[in-house]
Amino acid sequence: KTGKDIVIRYPQLSDVDQMTDFINAASKEKTYIRAQGEKFSLEDEKTYLQKILENIKNKKTVKLIAFINNKYIGSADITMKSQVESHVGVFGIIVSDGFRGEGIGRLLMGNVIGEALKHIPELMIVELYVFYNNPVAIKLRELQTYQEIGTEQNTLMMVIPSDMLSSAQWTLPFGANFVERN
């Protein structure tokens, strides 16, 4: 929205310093994320990132990170569940304070869903766990790309429509245009 150049890409081990600073700032903020005041060490974040990179390699996770002027400002991911729920991906997103409301989350969301559809063949349902009083997350219900199949204990579940699963390409309205599904 603001015309800033945004770089969105997969994470690398060299991002661990900025990722550590980012999660610690978000945790301290005590906003709508699971980390509520915890402090993560560089080693904690390195272990987390190594697991993410392994899951990306094994087609169990897609994680994208965003930068403006080489500053880490947000991330989004979809991580697949296992066993009987192996067709369900859990969606997570966070944007730095000071960059919210600029369309960055929408851009991250579109791109991470597009990448997940390309690289995770099992993905059929995306779940988003939300705090009941998080108006931005609740607003996701208004997206028309998905069919809401229910809400349960602060969980918003969305089914990827069958026409998106069967067609070779489509347009997502928030960032990833004409994504091809492999």
C-alpha positions, 0 to 999 in steps of 0.5 A: 500500500505504501509503495515500499519494496518488499522482498519475500523469500524462503528463510536461510540459516543466515537469517537466524540473528534477525529472526531471533530479534524479531520473535523476541520483539513480538513476544515482548509485545504480547500481541496475538501470538503464542509467545507471550513474553518469553525470551528466545536465545539465538540457539533456540531460534537456530534449532527452530530454523533448522527444523523448519528448513528440514520440514521445507525440504520434506514438503511438510512446511512452507515458510516465507519471510519478508524484508524491507530495506534488509530488515526482517519485518514478517513471516508466514507459514503453513505446516502440515499436521500428521497421521489422519490429519496429514491433509491439514495445514496450520497457517501462521503469520506475524508482521512487525509492529510499525508495518501492520496495516500496510498490506504486508500480511495479505501479501505474505498470506497469498504467497505462502498459500500459493507456495504451499499449493505448489509444493505440498500436494496433500494440502486440502484444508488450512487451519488458523488458530486465532485469539477470539479478540483478534479482529484482524484474524477474525476478518479472514472470514471475509476472504472469498477464496475459501469456504469456511467449514466451521469455527471451534475453540478459536479455530478458523478452518478453511477448505481449498475449493475443489476448482482450485485443486483440479485446475492447473492455475488460478488467481489468489486475490492477495499476492500470488497470481496464477499459481500452478499446482504440481 
